[in-house]
Amino acid sequence: MSRHIQRMGILAGAILALALIATRAEARPGAAQSRPQLSGETLTHGTVHFVIHYTLHGIDAVPPADRDGSGTPDWAEDVGRVMEAVWTAQVDRMGWPAPLPDRGEGGDERFDVYLMELFSKNMAGYVSPDGGFVGDNPNTARREQQAAFGYMVLENDFVDPSPPAGLRVWPPHDWLRIIAAHEFNHAIQIAINGMHPMSWWYEATANWMETQVFPDLRDNLESAGAVFKSPDTCMLRYGGVNRVESGLHWYGMWVFNQSLAEQYGPGIVRDIWLAMADGAGYAPFDDTLAAHGTTFEDEVRRLGLNVLLRRFAGGADFPIARLQETVDGPGEWSPADGVQRYAMEYIGLAPGAGRYTVTLSSDDPGVEGIVVGLRGAEADIFPPGREVTLDFGGYDSVYLVVLNLTRPPNEAGCATARYTYAVAEATAGPAGVAYSIAAPNYAPPRVESVTDPAEVPFRDPFTQTEYNIRDEIRQVDLPFKPITPRGAPAGFELDSVYGLDADEQGAEFIALHAPAGGTVAQMLYYNAEGQVIRITESKTIYATIGEWLAVNGLEFQPGVQIWTAGNVDTAVVERDGGHLVAFIVRERFMAVDGDAPLDAKLDMAARFAASTSRDLPEPRGPMPGPYAARIGGK
């Protein structure tokens, strides 16, 4: 099951969706972003920054009460006031950039909020950038590549006639505030980068923002349970697949934001987001954290300790962490399920009074341990590593925090590391404590079982869909019928499909990737190591690939080779330390690049070339001789 960009997740009994697959083609000058249609006549209520769209008829009707006699329903006015409060908090007080203005789709350039019946669809609100990608955001100092404007849809009255069992039901006005704060942050996010591969960070940040704006509405404590009760789940994991307890994991990772904010101030979360404007992968995190004298790995260590000790502001209300197991004497143990990358696991150690050595071993070099000794409300933290000796008699409780600090390149790379730990009577003196910290919110964790979703009926917190290239590319508005590949190279999975306005990407991009310009399709495939294959597909203006080489002055250049991929002549051009693979098939110009190995790109080319064939020929080449002379490229 691969990642579906438009997946949705339940929170507070409702789905909060951030639709990240977008058709940039619709963002061309003169093209309007499509907007929701209400069930009755659309009326509007304007505020300084927002236009609230509502109706009094049909399933989307808002409560009609108008106690102040203004001619506008009180609920529409309340939505406007809440949205302005959210803007004031996030933009004016916290310093986040304002959402991008649209092109007047809702009547003017103010941000549009549509009130519709969503609870019946298991939704409470969403933000959509579809058709709103413009590239750069003038509200920031950086030059964005994937910024977008969008619109918001909120539940029309926040009255749920049949709320999901086990979830807190908030009063309508409280629910409105929670969802508005969450979704408005998504509107800001897409104005910075609407398609950054760190998908978990979108939901983690929006969930964190709820209590930054409305501290009294702590709905996000429910999703925090996904981290406290499934701490060994990789922070990039969507959750809910192998165990019920991890079902809100992307949302629950807001505690990572909170850990950062309490250590460095809430501005660090904003700064990481601003760096996502032009930073790929972990670079926005690494660069921002380095400016604060720390690293991502150090902050994962800090999170591991904070979760165990509930070391957060208001931590007494947080869930209590789950122990993997507790041991009460010397011995050696190997937990069955291991610990995923960028995750942690907790072991209770109670061998009795005396001096013992705790050791940890794993084939994964990123696995390390931190021993924590608690004495009342104070915790001694021993240095991270794989061996430590301490006197257990000096502590009320001792825990081994097992961390996997091997960096996962993406969600598919969240591999699990097996490990073994041992407790033995010591033959050496005790190690020194690295530091001590107060732990006033600490509550003893206990061993808890986890639940297989297949065994127990469960409100699956996520809509997960097999990500099929043919189904997904049909959702992209293109001026041509696209070709799709037969499968994918070994180890690579489809990540996203979207439309792109080539004319906004510059002359070099058009020349080498999309000679006809205009709207093109792009597809991204990733493997577990984080390597990417990017395919740009467009109409062709060339009859042969040789003609393309000749026009761009490449046919006799060093580093240009000719292969046959899927019985199609394919140009391999060395550039920027990698390879661009270009070919023409069925009147489509295809450009394949990225940091994946050349053989994977050629394999992908063969899969496009053989898309209507039963056979998948192996790529052959390079071929000898000047390319232009061989196939008449001039």
C-alpha positions as CSV (number, residue, x, y, z in Angstrom):
1,M,0.0,0.0,0.0
2,S,1.7,3.1,-1.1
3,R,1.1,6.7,0.0
4,H,-1.9,8.4,-1.5
5,I,-1.4,12.1,-1.5
6,Q,-5.1,12.8,-1.1
7,R,-5.6,10.6,1.9
8,M,-7.7,11.9,4.8
9,G,-7.6,11.3,8.5
10,I,-10.2,11.4,11.2
11,L,-9.7,13.8,14.0
12,A,-12.4,14.7,16.6
13,G,-14.8,12.5,14.7
14,A,-14.2,14.2,11.4
15,I,-11.9,14.0,8.5
16,L,-9.4,16.9,8.1
17,A,-8.2,16.7,4.6
18,L,-5.3,18.5,2.9
19,A,-5.7,17.7,-0.8
20,L,-2.1,17.8,-2.0
21,I,-2.5,16.4,-5.5
22,A,-3.1,19.5,-7.6
23,T,-3.4,20.4,-11.2
24,R,-1.1,23.3,-11.7
25,A,-2.5,23.5,-15.3
26,E,-5.5,25.2,-13.8
27,A,-3.4,27.9,-12.4
28,R,-2.5,29.5,-15.7
29,P,-3.3,33.1,-16.1
30,G,-6.9,33.4,-17.1
31,A,-7.8,30.0,-15.7
32,A,-10.1,30.0,-12.7
33,Q,-9.9,27.5,-9.9
34,S,-13.0,25.4,-9.6
35,R,-15.0,26.0,-6.4
36,P,-17.6,24.0,-4.5
37,Q,-21.3,24.4,-5.4
38,L,-23.7,24.8,-2.5
39,S,-27.1,23.1,-2.3
40,G,-29.0,26.4,-2.6
41,E,-28.6,30.0,-3.5
42,T,-25.1,31.1,-2.5
43,L,-25.0,34.1,-0.1
44,T,-21.9,35.7,1.2
45,H,-20.7,37.5,4.4
46,G,-17.4,39.5,4.1
47,T,-14.8,40.3,6.7
48,V,-11.5,42.1,6.4
49,H,-9.6,39.0,5.1
50,F,-12.4,36.4,4.3
51,V,-15.5,35.8,2.3
52,I,-17.8,33.3,3.9
53,H,-20.0,31.5,1.4
54,Y,-23.2,29.9,2.7
55,T,-26.8,29.0,1.8
56,L,-30.1,28.8,3.6
57,H,-31.5,26.0,1.5
58,G,-30.8,22.3,1.1
59,I,-28.4,20.0,2.9
60,D,-25.7,22.7,3.1
61,A,-28.0,25.2,4.9
62,V,-26.6,27.0,7.9
63,P,-28.7,27.7,11.0
64,P,-31.0,30.6,10.0
65,A,-31.1,32.4,13.3
66,D,-30.4,36.2,13.0
67,R,-30.7,37.5,16.5
68,D,-29.1,40.8,15.8
69,G,-31.3,41.5,12.8
70,S,-28.3,42.2,10.5
71,G,-29.8,40.2,7.7
72,T,-26.9,37.7,7.9
73,P,-27.3,34.4,9.9
74,D,-25.5,34.5,13.2
75,W,-23.6,31.4,12.3
76,A,-22.1,32.9,9.2
77,E,-21.1,36.0,11.3
78,D,-19.6,33.7,13.9
79,V,-17.5,31.9,11.3
80,G,-16.2,35.2,10.1
81,R,-15.2,36.3,13.6
82,V,-13.5,32.9,14.2
83,M,-11.6,33.1,11.0
84,E,-10.4,36.7,11.7
85,A,-9.3,35.5,15.2
86,V,-7.3,32.7,13.6
87,W,-5.7,35.1,11.1
88,T,-4.7,37.4,13.9
89,A,-3.2,34.6,15.9
90,Q,-1.2,32.9,13.1
91,V,-0.3,35.8,10.8
92,D,-0.2,38.9,13.0
93,R,0.9,37.4,16.3
94,M,3.0,34.3,15.3
95,G,4.4,35.9,12.1
96,W,3.4,33.2,9.5
97,P,3.0,34.5,6.0
98,A,-0.6,35.2,4.8
99,P,-2.2,32.8,2.4
100,L,-1.8,33.6,-1.3
101,P,-4.6,35.7,-2.8
102,D,-6.6,33.9,-5.4
103,R,-7.7,35.3,-8.8
104,G,-11.1,36.5,-7.7
105,E,-12.8,33.1,-7.9
106,G,-14.9,33.9,-4.8
107,G,-15.7,37.4,-5.9
108,D,-12.5,39.1,-4.9
109,E,-9.0,38.1,-3.7
110,R,-9.9,37.6,-0.1
111,F,-9.7,34.0,1.2
112,D,-12.9,32.0,0.6
113,V,-14.5,29.8,3.1
114,Y,-17.4,27.6,2.0
115,L,-19.9,26.2,4.6
116,M,-21.2,22.8,3.5
117,E,-22.6,19.6,5.1
118,L,-19.5,17.5,5.7
119,F,-20.2,15.4,8.7
120,S,-22.3,13.0,6.5
121,K,-19.1,12.5,4.5
122,N,-16.9,11.9,7.6
123,M,-15.4,15.3,7.2
124,A,-15.2,18.5,9.2
125,G,-13.2,20.7,6.9
126,Y,-10.5,20.7,4.3
127,V,-8.3,23.0,2.2
128,S,-7.8,22.5,-1.5
129,P,-5.0,23.9,-3.6
130,D,-6.2,22.1,-6.8
131,G,-5.7,24.5,-9.7
132,G,-4.0,27.1,-7.5
133,F,-0.3,26.4,-8.0
134,V,1.5,29.6,-9.0
135,G,5.2,28.9,-8.1
136,D,6.4,31.8,-6.0
137,N,4.7,33.4,-3.1
138,P,5.4,37.2,-2.9
139,N,4.5,37.2,0.8
140,T,7.8,35.5,1.7
141,A,11.5,36.4,1.1
142,R,12.3,33.0,-0.5
143,R,11.5,32.0,-4.0
144,E,9.0,29.2,-3.8
145,Q,8.6,26.6,-6.5
146,Q,5.3,25.0,-5.5
147,A,3.3,27.7,-3.7
148,A,-0.4,27.6,-4.2
149,F,-3.6,29.5,-3.4
150,G,-6.7,27.6,-2.3
151,Y,-10.0,27.7,-0.5
152,M,-11.4,26.2,2.7
153,V,-14.6,24.2,3.2
154,L,-16.0,23.9,6.7
155,E,-18.9,21.9,8.1
156,N,-22.0,24.0,7.9
157,D,-23.2,23.8,11.5
158,F,-20.8,21.4,13.3
159,V,-23.8,19.4,14.7
160,D,-23.1,15.7,14.2
161,P,-26.3,13.6,14.5
162,S,-24.3,10.4,14.9
163,P,-20.8,11.1,16.3
164,P,-18.3,8.2,16.2
165,A,-18.2,6.2,19.4
166,G,-15.3,7.0,21.8
167,L,-14.5,10.4,20.4
168,R,-15.2,13.6,22.3
169,V,-18.0,15.6,20.9
170,W,-17.3,19.3,21.2
171,P,-19.9,22.1,21.2
172,P,-20.4,23.5,17.7
173,H,-18.6,26.8,18.4
174,D,-15.6,25.0,19.9
175,W,-15.5,22.5,17.1
176,L,-15.5,25.5,14.7
177,R,-12.6,27.1,16.4
178,I,-10.6,23.8,16.4
179,I,-11.1,23.0,12.8
180,A,-10.7,26.6,11.6
181,A,-7.3,26.9,13.3
182,H,-6.2,23.6,11.8
183,E,-7.3,24.2,8.3
184,F,-6.2,27.8,8.1
185,N,-2.7,26.6,8.8
186,H,-3.0,24.3,5.8
187,A,-3.9,27.3,3.7
188,I,-0.6,29.0,4.9
189,Q,1.3,25.8,4.3
190,I,0.3,25.5,0.7
191,A,1.2,29.1,0.1
192,I,4.8,28.0,1.1
193,N,4.9,24.6,-0.5
194,G,1.9,22.6,-1.6
195,M,3.7,19.4,-2.4
196,H,6.7,18.9,-0.1
197,P,7.5,15.2,0.4
198,M,7.5,15.5,4.2
199,S,3.7,14.9,4.3
200,W,3.6,14.1,8.0
201,W,4.8,17.6,8.8
202,Y,1.6,19.2,7.2
203,E,-0.7,17.4,9.7
204,A,1.7,17.6,12.7
205,T,1.9,21.3,12.3
206,A,-1.8,22.0,11.7
207,N,-2.7,19.9,14.7
208,W,-0.1,21.7,16.9
209,M,-1.5,25.0,15.7
210,E,-4.9,24.2,17.2
211,T,-3.7,24.8,20.7
212,Q,-1.4,27.6,19.8
213,V,-4.5,29.6,18.7
214,F,-7.0,28.2,21.2
215,P,-5.0,26.9,24.2
216,D,-8.2,25.9,26.0
217,L,-9.4,23.5,23.3
218,R,-7.0,20.6,23.6
219,D,-8.6,18.3,21.1
220,N,-5.1,17.3,19.9
221,L,-4.4,15.4,23.1
222,E,-6.4,12.5,21.6
223,S,-4.2,12.2,18.6
224,A,-1.1,12.4,20.8
225,G,-2.0,8.9,22.0
226,A,-0.8,7.6,18.6
227,V,2.7,8.6,19.7
228,F,2.5,7.7,23.4
229,K,0.9,4.4,22.8
230,S,2.8,3.5,19.6
231,P,6.2,5.2,20.2
232,D,8.1,2.7,18.1
233,T,6.2,3.8,14.9
234,C,8.3,5.9,12.6
235,M,7.5,9.6,12.7
236,L,7.0,9.6,9.0
237,R,4.4,6.8,9.1
238,Y,0.8,7.6,8.3
239,G,-0.3,5.0,10.9
240,G,-3.2,2.7,11.5
241,V,-2.0,-0.1,9.2
242,N,-0.4,-2.6,11.6
243,R,-1.9,-1.5,14.9
244,V,-4.9,0.4,16.0
245,E,-2.9,2.5,18.4
246,S,-0.9,4.3,15.7
247,G,-4.0,5.3,13.8
248,L,-3.6,9.1,14.1
249,H,0.2,9.1,13.9
250,W,0.7,12.0,11.5
251,Y,-1.6,14.1,13.6
252,G,-0.1,12.9,16.8
253,M,3.3,14.0,15.8
254,W,2.3,17.5,16.8
255,V,4.1,16.6,20.0
256,F,7.3,16.9,18.1
257,N,6.4,20.4,17.1
258,Q,5.6,21.1,20.8
259,S,8.9,19.6,21.9
260,L,10.7,22.0,19.6
261,A,8.6,25.0,20.5
262,E,9.1,24.5,24.2
263,Q,12.9,24.2,23.8
264,Y,13.5,27.0,21.2
265,G,10.3,29.0,21.0
266,P,7.3,28.5,18.7
267,G,9.0,30.5,15.9
268,I,11.2,27.5,15.1
269,V,8.2,25.7,13.6
270,R,7.4,28.6,11.4
271,D,11.1,28.9,10.3
272,I,11.2,25.2,9.3
273,W,8.2,25.8,7.2
274,L,9.6,28.9,5.6
275,A,12.7,26.9,4.7
276,M,10.4,24.4,3.0
277,A,9.8,27.0,0.3
278,D,12.9,25.9,-1.6
279,G,14.4,23.2,0.6
280,A,13.9,19.5,-0.3
281,G,13.8,16.5,2.0
282,Y,15.2,17.1,5.5
283,A,17.1,20.2,4.4
284,P,14.6,22.7,6.0
285,F,14.8,20.8,9.3
286,D,18.6,20.4,9.2
287,D,19.3,24.0,8.3
288,T,16.9,25.5,10.8
289,L,17.9,23.2,13.6
290,A,21.6,23.9,12.9
291,A,20.9,27.6,13.4
292,H,19.8,26.7,16.9
293,G,22.8,24.6,17.6
294,T,21.0,21.2,17.4
295,T,20.3,18.4,15.0
296,F,17.3,16.4,14.0
297,E,18.7,13.3,15.8
298,D,19.2,15.3,19.0
299,E,15.6,16.4,18.8
300,V,14.4,12.8,18.3
301,R,16.3,12.0,21.5
302,R,14.7,14.9,23.3
303,L,11.2,13.8,22.1
304,G,11.9,10.2,23.3
305,L,12.6,11.5,26.8
306,N,9.7,14.0,26.8
307,V,7.2,11.4,25.8
308,L,8.4,9.0,28.6
309,L,8.4,11.7,31.2
310,R,5.4,13.7,29.8
311,R,7.7,16.6,29.9
312,F,5.4,19.1,28.2
313,A,3.6,22.2,29.4
314,G,0.3,20.8,30.8
315,G,1.9,17.3,30.5
316,A,-0.2,16.0,33.4
317,D,-3.1,15.8,30.9
318,F,-1.1,14.0,28.3
319,P,-1.4,10.2,27.7
320,I,1.0,7.9,29.5
321,A,3.6,6.2,27.4
322,R,3.3,2.4,26.6
323,L,6.1,0.1,27.8
324,Q,7.2,-2.6,25.4
325,E,8.1,-4.8,28.3
326,T,9.5,-4.9,31.8
327,V,12.3,-7.2,33.1
328,D,12.9,-8.0,36.7
329,G,16.3,-9.7,36.7
330,P,19.5,-10.2,34.8
331,G,19.2,-11.7,31.3
332,E,19.0,-11.0,27.6
333,W,16.0,-10.2,25.5
334,S,15.1,-9.4,21.9
335,P,11.6,-7.8,21.5
336,A,9.7,-9.3,18.6
337,D,8.7,-6.2,16.8
338,G,11.8,-4.0,17.0
339,V,11.8,-0.3,16.6
340,Q,11.2,1.7,13.4
341,R,13.5,4.5,12.1
342,Y,13.1,7.8,13.8
343,A,11.1,6.2,16.6
344,M,11.6,5.0,20.2
345,E,10.7,2.2,22.5
346,Y,10.6,2.0,26.3
347,I,11.8,-1.0,28.4
348,G,11.2,-1.1,32.2
349,L,14.3,-2.3,34.0
350,A,13.8,-3.7,37.6
351,P,16.6,-6.2,38.3
352,G,16.7,-5.2,42.0
353,A,19.1,-3.2,44.1
354,G,22.7,-3.4,43.1
355,R,25.1,-2.4,40.3
356,Y,24.2,-3.7,36.8
357,T,25.4,-3.1,33.3
358,V,22.8,-2.5,30.6
359,T,23.9,-3.3,27.0
360,L,22.2,-2.9,23.7
361,S,23.1,-4.5,20.3
362,S,21.7,-4.2,16.8
363,D,22.8,-4.6,13.2
364,D,21.4,-1.2,12.5
365,P,24.1,1.4,13.5
366,G,21.4,4.0,14.2
367,V,20.1,2.1,17.2
368,E,21.2,3.5,20.6
369,G,19.9,3.5,24.1
370,I,19.4,6.1,26.8
371,V,19.0,4.9,30.4
372,V,16.7,7.1,32.6
373,G,16.7,6.7,36.4
374,L,13.8,8.3,38.3
375,R,13.9,9.4,41.9
376,G,10.6,11.0,42.8
377,A,10.0,13.9,40.3
378,E,13.6,14.1,39.2
379,A,15.1,12.1,36.3
380,D,18.8,11.3,35.8
381,I,19.7,11.0,32.1
382,F,22.7,8.8,31.3
383,P,24.7,9.3,28.1
384,P,23.3,7.8,24.9
385,G,25.1,4.7,23.7
386,R,25.0,1.0,23.8
387,E,26.4,0.3,27.3
388,V,26.0,1.9,30.7
389,T,26.6,0.8,34.3
390,L,24.5,2.2,37.2
391,D,23.5,1.5,40.7
392,F,19.8,0.6,40.5
393,G,19.4,1.0,44.3
394,G,19.5,4.7,44.0
395,Y,16.3,4.9,41.9
396,D,12.6,4.3,42.2
397,S,12.3,3.4,38.5
398,V,14.7,2.8,35.7
399,Y,13.9,2.7,32.0
400,L,15.8,2.0,28.8
401,V,14.8,4.2,25.9
402,V,15.7,2.4,22.7
403,L,16.0,4.9,19.8
404,N,16.4,4.2,16.1
405,L,18.2,7.3,14.7
406,T,18.8,5.9,11.2
407,R,17.2,8.5,8.9
408,P,14.2,7.3,6.9
409,P,14.4,8.9,3.4
410,N,10.6,8.8,3.1
411,E,7.6,6.9,4.5
412,A,8.5,3.8,2.4
413,G,11.9,3.8,4.1
414,C,10.7,3.5,7.6
415,A,12.4,0.2,8.1
416,T,12.3,-1.7,11.4
417,A,15.5,-2.5,13.3
418,R,15.7,-5.6,15.5
419,Y,17.8,-5.3,18.7
420,T,18.8,-7.2,21.7
421,Y,19.4,-5.8,25.2
422,A,20.9,-7.4,28.3
423,V,21.2,-6.7,32.0
424,A,24.1,-8.2,33.9
425,E,25.8,-7.8,37.2
426,A,28.4,-5.1,36.8
427,T,32.1,-5.7,36.9
428,A,33.0,-2.0,36.4
429,G,32.2,1.2,38.2
430,P,29.0,3.2,37.5
431,A,28.8,5.7,34.7
432,G,28.4,9.3,35.3
433,V,25.0,11.0,34.8
434,A,24.9,13.2,31.7
435,Y,22.4,15.6,33.2
436,S,19.3,15.7,35.5
437,I,15.9,17.2,34.7
438,A,12.7,17.8,36.6
439,A,9.9,15.4,35.8
440,P,6.8,16.8,37.6
441,N,4.4,15.3,35.1
442,Y,5.9,11.8,35.2
443,A,3.4,8.9,35.6
444,P,4.6,5.3,35.7
445,P,4.1,3.8,32.3
446,R,2.9,0.2,32.0
447,V,3.1,-2.6,29.5
448,E,0.1,-2.5,27.2
449,S,-0.9,-4.7,24.3
450,V,-1.4,-3.4,20.8
451,T,-4.4,-4.3,18.6
452,D,-4.3,-5.6,15.1
453,P,-6.9,-3.6,13.0
454,A,-7.9,-6.9,11.3
455,E,-9.0,-8.5,14.6
456,V,-11.1,-5.7,16.1
457,P,-13.8,-3.6,14.3
458,F,-12.3,-0.2,14.3
459,R,-13.2,3.2,12.9
460,D,-10.3,3.2,10.5
461,P,-8.8,6.7,11.0
462,F,-7.6,6.9,7.5
463,T,-8.9,6.4,4.0
464,Q,-6.1,4.4,2.4
465,T,-6.2,3.8,-1.3
466,E,-4.0,1.8,-3.6
467,Y,-2.2,4.5,-5.6
468,N,-2.7,3.5,-9.2
469,I,-1.1,5.6,-11.9
470,R,-3.9,5.2,-14.4
471,D,-6.5,6.2,-11.9
472,E,-4.6,9.1,-10.6
473,I,-3.5,10.7,-13.8
474,R,-7.2,10.8,-15.0
475,Q,-7.7,13.3,-12.2
476,V,-5.1,15.7,-13.7
477,D,-6.5,18.2,-16.2
478,L,-4.3,17.8,-19.2
479,P,-4.7,18.9,-22.8
480,F,-3.6,15.5,-24.1
481,K,-4.2,11.8,-23.2
482,P,-1.2,10.8,-21.2
483,I,0.8,7.6,-21.5
484,T,1.4,5.6,-18.4
485,P,4.2,3.1,-17.7
486,R,3.8,-0.7,-17.3
487,G,4.7,-0.9,-13.6
488,A,7.7,0.6,-12.0
489,P,11.4,-0.3,-11.6
490,A,12.2,-2.7,-8.8
491,G,12.0,-0.9,-5.4
492,F,10.3,2.2,-6.7
493,E,6.7,3.2,-5.8
494,L,4.5,6.0,-7.2
495,D,4.4,9.0,-4.9
496,S,2.5,11.7,-6.8
497,V,1.0,12.8,-10.1
498,Y,0.2,16.4,-10.9
499,G,-0.1,18.9,-13.7
500,L,2.5,21.6,-14.2
501,D,2.6,24.8,-16.3
502,A,5.9,24.4,-18.1
503,D,5.8,28.0,-19.2
504,E,6.3,29.1,-15.6
505,Q,9.4,27.0,-15.1
506,G,11.7,28.8,-17.5
507,A,13.3,28.4,-20.9
508,E,15.7,25.7,-19.9
509,F,13.0,23.5,-18.5
510,I,10.9,23.9,-21.7
511,A,13.9,23.1,-23.9
512,L,15.0,20.0,-22.1
513,H,11.8,18.6,-20.5
514,A,8.8,20.0,-22.3
515,P,9.5,21.4,-25.8
516,A,5.9,22.1,-26.6
517,G,5.5,24.2,-23.4
518,G,2.1,24.6,-21.8
519,T,0.6,22.1,-19.5
520,V,2.5,18.9,-18.8
521,A,2.2,15.9,-16.5
522,Q,4.8,15.1,-13.9
523,M,5.1,11.8,-12.0
524,L,7.3,11.1,-9.0
525,Y,8.5,7.6,-8.0
526,Y,10.6,7.0,-4.8
527,N,12.4,4.0,-3.4
528,A,13.2,3.2,0.2
529,E,16.6,5.1,0.0
530,G,14.8,8.3,-1.0
531,Q,16.0,8.3,-4.6
532,V,13.5,9.8,-7.0
533,I,12.6,9.2,-10.6
534,R,10.8,12.2,-12.1
535,I,9.0,11.9,-15.4
536,T,7.8,14.9,-17.3
537,E,5.3,14.1,-20.1
538,S,4.1,16.5,-22.8
539,K,3.1,16.8,-26.4
540,T,6.1,16.6,-28.8
541,I,7.0,19.1,-31.5
542,Y,9.8,16.8,-32.7
543,A,9.5,13.8,-35.0
544,T,12.6,12.2,-33.6
545,I,14.8,12.4,-30.5
546,G,17.6,13.3,-32.9
547,E,15.8,16.4,-33.9
548,W,15.5,17.4,-30.2
549,L,19.2,16.8,-29.7
550,A,20.1,18.9,-32.8
551,V,17.9,21.9,-31.9
552,N,19.5,22.0,-28.4
553,G,23.1,21.5,-29.8
554,L,23.5,18.2,-28.0
555,E,24.0,15.6,-30.7
556,F,27.8,15.8,-30.8
557,Q,28.4,16.8,-27.2
558,P,30.5,14.6,-24.8
559,G,28.3,12.8,-22.3
560,V,25.5,12.2,-24.8
561,Q,24.7,8.5,-25.6
562,I,22.0,6.7,-27.4
563,W,20.3,3.7,-25.9
564,T,17.3,1.6,-27.0
565,A,14.7,1.4,-24.3
566,G,11.6,-0.6,-25.1
567,N,12.6,-0.6,-28.8
568,V,12.6,3.2,-28.7
569,D,15.7,5.4,-29.4
570,T,16.5,7.1,-26.1
571,A,19.0,9.9,-25.5
572,V,21.0,9.8,-22.3
573,V,22.5,13.2,-21.5
574,E,24.9,13.8,-18.6
575,R,24.1,17.0,-16.7
576,D,24.4,18.3,-13.2
577,G,26.2,15.2,-12.0
578,G,23.3,12.9,-13.1
579,H,21.5,11.8,-16.3
580,L,18.5,13.1,-18.2
581,V,16.9,10.4,-20.2
582,A,14.7,11.6,-23.1
583,F,12.7,9.8,-25.7
584,I,9.6,10.2,-27.9
585,V,6.8,7.6,-27.9
586,R,3.3,7.8,-29.4
587,E,3.6,11.6,-30.0
588,R,4.6,12.3,-26.5
589,F,7.9,13.8,-25.4
590,M,9.2,12.1,-22.2
591,A,12.0,13.4,-20.0
592,V,13.1,11.2,-17.1
593,D,15.5,12.7,-14.5
594,G,16.0,12.6,-10.7
595,D,18.8,11.2,-8.5
596,A,17.9,7.5,-9.2
597,P,20.5,5.4,-10.9
598,L,20.7,5.5,-14.7
599,D,19.5,1.9,-15.0
600,A,16.3,2.7,-13.1
601,K,15.6,5.6,-15.4
602,L,16.2,3.5,-18.5
603,D,14.0,0.8,-17.0
604,M,11.3,3.4,-16.6
605,A,11.7,4.6,-20.1
606,A,11.3,1.0,-21.3
607,R,8.1,0.7,-19.3
608,F,6.6,3.8,-21.0
609,A,7.7,2.6,-24.4
610,A,6.1,-0.8,-23.8
611,S,3.0,0.5,-22.2
612,T,0.8,-1.1,-24.8
613,S,2.9,-4.2,-25.3
614,R,3.0,-7.5,-23.5
615,D,6.8,-7.6,-23.5
616,L,9.2,-5.4,-21.6
617,P,12.5,-5.5,-23.5
618,E,15.7,-4.8,-21.6
619,P,17.3,-1.4,-22.4
620,R,20.2,-1.8,-24.8
621,G,23.1,0.6,-25.4
622,P,24.9,2.8,-25.7
623,M,25.1,2.6,-29.5
624,P,28.2,3.7,-31.5
625,G,28.6,6.5,-33.9
626,P,27.2,10.1,-34.1
627,Y,23.6,10.0,-33.3
628,A,22.5,12.6,-35.8
629,A,24.2,10.7,-38.7
630,R,22.6,7.4,-37.6
631,I,19.0,8.4,-37.5
632,G,18.9,11.7,-39.5
633,G,18.5,14.0,-36.5
634,K,19.1,17.3,-38.5
